[in-house]
Structures are given as structure tokens and as C-alpha cells.
Amino acid sequence: MSARSGPRGGEPLLDVRRLRVEFGGRTAAVRGASLSVSKGETHCLVGESGCGKSVTALAVMNLLARGARRQAEVLSFAGQDLLRLSDSRMSRLRGDRMAMIFQEPMTSLNPAYTVGSQMTEVLRRHRGTPRVQAVDRAAELLGRVGITAPGMRLGQYPHQLSGGLRQRVMIAMALMCDPELLVADEPTTALDVTVQAQILRLLAMLQRDLGLGILLITHDLGIVARVADRVSVMYAGEVVESAPTAELFAAPRHPYTRGLLSCVPAPGKTRREDPLGSIPGVVPRIPPGFQGCAFRDRCAHAAASCAAAVPRRPAGPDHEFLCTLPADWVRQEAAA
């Protein structure tokens, strides 16, 4: 799918085209990535650690570390050009209409301030809401995310809460101003399976009630299968395949996507004695100016042509992949 329009038609809420992020001129962490998120849509960005998923999210929110350089053909939110916004205007937008849940709930909250003071600061800063009303809003949202005795929790410090409760606090804090876009960076990684399921149900419920557009970053394909409307697979800073979720799982085209899916047992298909797939090697560090397919050193289908410019191929009306292989290579391989 082109990043120019959302899957429901019309302009997307978040539009990212040809995003590049470099650090110190030595490492290209994101290399021409494109994706879009529409209102009410969950778009999952998946890939191994080190593929550039979190850097992409931080670039969207303009929270990159000092020394990073961000460029894009288009980087817009609700029609606003994020590349042209001043720091002060971006600060007013961030936390208000677009919000982020950070990766690690154990360290994302300030240990020196109570939960209540950190939550109410968001509403008071962005909306000028009186303290009493801000406290009421914070207690309401803590209850909405499933935290019992929310009034008591507002007076507690982060170290007094479990990991699951801290993650719920982070979600509630992100929702204080009723944002239109929620960027969730691995929101369930540090949590046990039971709490993960609760958090995912919570996000789905809030999306249904509030019409949120969600950009969900994860490496867990089980989560992707349950919650995503659309998936973008990222490798070495590039989106190598993008498709609606059902189509991607049914007919993955890029060898990296197929490798990721082979590592996950398929319910009802994978037998206990069957070995799971694996991808040899690690994600490489890509210098600026690198050409060709970054996956070629780990790919069983690599050829000399993979060192040249790699074409982006359509595999359907809403399905693209970045590879020298033709769109029907999977069928050709199966027939051989």
C-alpha cells in the first residue's frame, strides 16, 4: 500500500514516507521507511531487535537523541508537517493529540514523583485544567485501565507498583488528553503472559471507544496476529514488506518475513517433534550510502543482483515487498 492513503480511504492520520535517521554520520538506523496509520487502525511494526523500530517511533515523536539527523519526504500528522514544526509547537502536540507508551514500564516513570503528580501534569500543561479536575480525570482513567482503588494509587510512587500496574499507569497517562494517535513501543515486553493479554484487551477496548490510531511496535508475531489490521516488517532500517495482517500471514513474500514466521509454531499445524525455523546471523549495522539488500548475507535466495538497487514489488493491490525475487517466487519454489 502506498503511504499516501489509509486502508479506509482518504488521508491517513500519520503519514511517513521515505524516513531516514542517521547517527553521527556513521550509522543509518532508518533507511527510507514508509508507513501510515489511519484513525481506528492498528498498524504493527515488527522485526528483530536492532531493526530500527523504536528509532522510527522516536523520529515520529521528535524524541531522538542529540546528534541524530532526521529526514523524510513526508512526515505528517493530521495534515501537519512534523518536519517544519518548531520545538515548542511539537512539544504542545506531543502528549496532547499524539502520545507514546515507552518500552520499559519499570523506568519510564519518574521515581521522585507520585503517580498522581505525573499524570495530572500532562493535562494541566496541555489543557490548563485546574488541579482538582485533573486529579478526577487521572483517577477516572486509572479505573478505566483496570486499576482498583485509583484514588489511593495516585498518591503512590512508582516503586510501590508492580510492572503490570506501571504499564497501566503509562497507558492511562498517554490517554489523559484523549489523543488521536497512540505510539506503543513494545508495551507488553516486560510483562508476564497473563498481564500481556490484559493490556492488549485494554488497548483494543480503548481503541474501539476512542477511535484511536495505534502504531504498535513489537517483535511478537502472536500479538500481531491478534491485534493488527496491517503489518509492516522492518529489517536493517527498511520496511521490507507491508500488507494487511491476514494476507501477510497467509502469503508472505519477502524471505525475511518468511523466516520470521517459520520461527513461530503454527497452532494445529506444528507438531511437538517438528523443529522450528531459524534465521542465521544477526542484523547488520548499516553505514550511510549502503546499497543493495541488507538481508543478503542471511538469505538462502541471495544472488549477485542483491548487491544492486532492490526493487519494490507489488504482490497485490495492498501488498508490497522489497526484493529482487518476483512476486510469484513462493509458488515457483513450491512447484519445483
N, C-alpha and C positions, 0 to 999 in steps of 0.2 A: 504493500500500500504506500502510496506517496504520503509524505508527512504533511502535505498541504491540506488535507481534509480528514475529518474524523470518520470513523466507521458508520456513524449515523447520518453522515452528510453535513454540509456546512463547515465553517471554520472550526478547527479544534480549539479546546481550551488552552492546551500547551502545545506549541509547535516548535520543534527543534530540527533544524536542517544543517547538515554538514558541520557539526560542532567539533572543534578541535581544542584540546587543552595540552599545553606543554609546560614542563617544569624546568626552569633554568636553561632552556635551550638544549637539554641533553636527553630528555625522555618525553616521548609523545604518549601521554596517558589515554587520550581520547583522540581518534583519528577519523574525522568525517562522519560521526554518528548522527543518525536521523531517527526521530520517533515523534509520535503525537499522542495526546491524551484528550479524550472528549469528556464532556460532562456526563457523569453517571457511569463512566467506563473504568475498569481496572486493567491497566496495561502493565504487564510484568516484564522486567528487565532481568535476564538470567545469564549465568556464566560462572566460570570458576573464579576463585579469589584472585585478584590481580588483573582482571579483565577490563577494569575501568568503570564499573557500575556505580560505585559510590562517588567517584570523581565526577561522573556525569550529573548525578543528583546535586552535588555541591556546586557545580558550574551553573546549573539552572537557578539555584538559590543565591548565587554570587557569594558563596562562603568558602571559596578556595583559599589555600594558604598563600601567604605573601610570596611573591616571586613566580606564581603561576600565571600563565598567559592564556586567556580565553578568547576564541574567535568562532564565528558562525556565520553562515549565510542568513539564517533566520533563527532568532531565539526570542519567542514572543509568548506572552501570557494574556489571554483575553484581549488580543489585539494590541497590547502594549509591547513595544520593543524593549526587551530587558537589557540589551546591549547599550542602549542610549540613556538609560535611567541613571541619574546621579546616585551616589551612595545614600544620601538622605531619603530620596524617593523610594529606592529599593528597600531601605530599612522600614519605611512605612508600609510597603506592600508585603514584605516577608513577616510572617506571623499573623497577618491580618487576612488577606484574601488567598494567600498561598502559605502553607505551613509544612513543617517537616518533623517526622519522628526519626530520631537518630538511632544509630545501630546498637549502641550499648546502653541499656537502661540503668546499669549499675553506676555509670559515670556521667550520664547526661544531665543529671540534676545537681545543683549546687549544694554541697553538704552543709554549708554555713547558714542556709535559709530554710524556713519551713516550706512545706508543700504549698500551703495557702498563699504565702507571700510571693512565691514564684509563679503560681497560677494567676493570681489577681494582677500582677504586674503587666501581663500581656494585654488584658482588657483595659486597664487604666491607661497604659501608654498609647494604645492604638485608637481607643474609642473615648478616652476621657471619662470613663464610667466612675461614679462615686464608689468609694471603698466598700460600703455596705452592699451595694448591688453587685459588685464584682465578687464578693465573698459568696453571695447567694448563687451566682452563676457557677462559680467553681464547685460549690457543694452539689449543685444540680448535675453537673457533668460527671463528677466523681460517682454519684449514684447511677448515672446513666451507663457508665462503663463497668458497672458491677461491683463497685467498692462499697461495702457496708459501713455504717457509721461515718458518713463523709465529713460531718462537722468535726469529729474528733481527728480524722486523718489530716485535715487542713492544718492542724496545729502540730503535726509531727514533722520530724526531719527525715530526709531520705534514708539514712541508715536504719531507721526504725521500720522500714517497709521491706517486704520480700521482693525478689526480682520481678515476679508477676505483677505485684501491686505498683512497682515503679513504672513498669511498662504501661499499665493502665493510666497512671498519672500523666505520663508523656503523651498518650493519646488524648486524654481529656484536655491537657494544656494546649495541644495543637488545635483543638476544636473550639477554644474559648471565643474566637471571633467569627465562628461559622465560615471557615474558608471554603473557597470553591475548588482548590486543588490541594491534595494531601500527598506529599512525597514520603514514603515509608521505606527506610533503608534497613533491610533485614530486621524487621520488628519482632521476630519470634526466635532469632538465633540462640539467644542465651536462656531460653525458657524450655521447661520440660514439655513433653508431648501434649499432656492434658491442657496446660496453660496455653500452648500454641493454638490448639483448637478453639479455645475460648476467645483468644484475641482475634483470630480470623473470623469467627462468627460475629464478634463485636464490630469489626470493620465493615463486614457485609451489611449488617443491620444499619449502621450509621450512614453508609453509602446510600442504602435504599431510602432512608428517612430524609437525608440532607441533599441527595443528588451530587455527592462528591465525585470529582475525577480523582483517581488514585494512580500514582506511579509507584508500583511495588517492586522493590529490588530484593532479589533472593537468589540463592543457588539451589533451593529445594524444589525439584520438579513436581513433587507431590502437592506442594502448596499451589504451584502454578496451575496444575490440572484442576484444582478445586475452585480457585477464585478468579482466574484471569479471563478476560474477554479477548485479549490479544497478547501476544508474546513477541518480544524482541530478544534474540540470542546475541550476546556480545562476546567477542573474543579479541584480546590484544587491542582494545580501544575502538574496534569497529563493530557495527551491527551486521553480523554475517547472515542472519536470516530473520524475517519478520512475517508473521501470519496470524490469522485467528487461531485461538488455542486448539480447538478440535482438529483443525486442518494440520497444524504443526505436529501434533501428536500422532495423527493418522498417517501423514505423508511428509516426514522431514526430508529436506533436500540437501542441506549442507552437511558434509562429512562430520563436522564438529557437533552439530545438533544431533546427528545420528549416534555419535559416540557418547554424548551425554545421556541420551535416552537408553542406550544399551547398558548403562551403569545402574539403572533403576529396575528392580523386579516388577514385572507386569502382573497384576492380580489375575489369577485364573489361568495364566499362561506360563509363567516361570516356575519350574519345578524346584523343589528344595535342593536337589543334587546338581542343578544346572549352574555353571559358573557365570557370574555377572561380567559384563564387559568392562573394559578399562581403556583409558587414553594414555599412551606412554608419554613421558616427558613433562615439562612444565610450561606455563605461559611465559613467553619470552619478553624481555624488556625491549621496547621498540624505540630506536632513535629517530629524531626528525629526519624526513626525507626518505624513509624506508619505502621500498616498492615491492609489489607482489603480495602473495598470500602469506600472512604471518603464521598460518597453521600448517604450512607445507612440510616443516620438519617433523611434524607429528602425524601426518596424514598418510594413510595407506594408498591413496589415489594420486599422490603428488607426481607432477611431471615437470619437464623443463619450462613449460609455459606458465607455471605457477610463480616464476620469478619475475614475470612481466605484470603489467597492469591487469587487474582482475575485473571482469565484467560483472555487473549486477543483472541477474537473470530473473524474469518473471516465471513463476510456477503456477500462476492462476491470477484471477482478477485482483486479489488482495493478498498475494503471497509473493515475496521476493527473497532471493538468496544471492550471496556474493561468492562466486566460484567459477572456475574455468570449465567445470563439468556441465553438460547440458541438463535441462530440466527433467528429462526422462531417463537420466543415468541410472536411477534406482531400479526402474523396470528392466532396463537393458542388462544390469548386473544380475537381477533375479532370473532372467530368461537364459543367461549364459550357462 
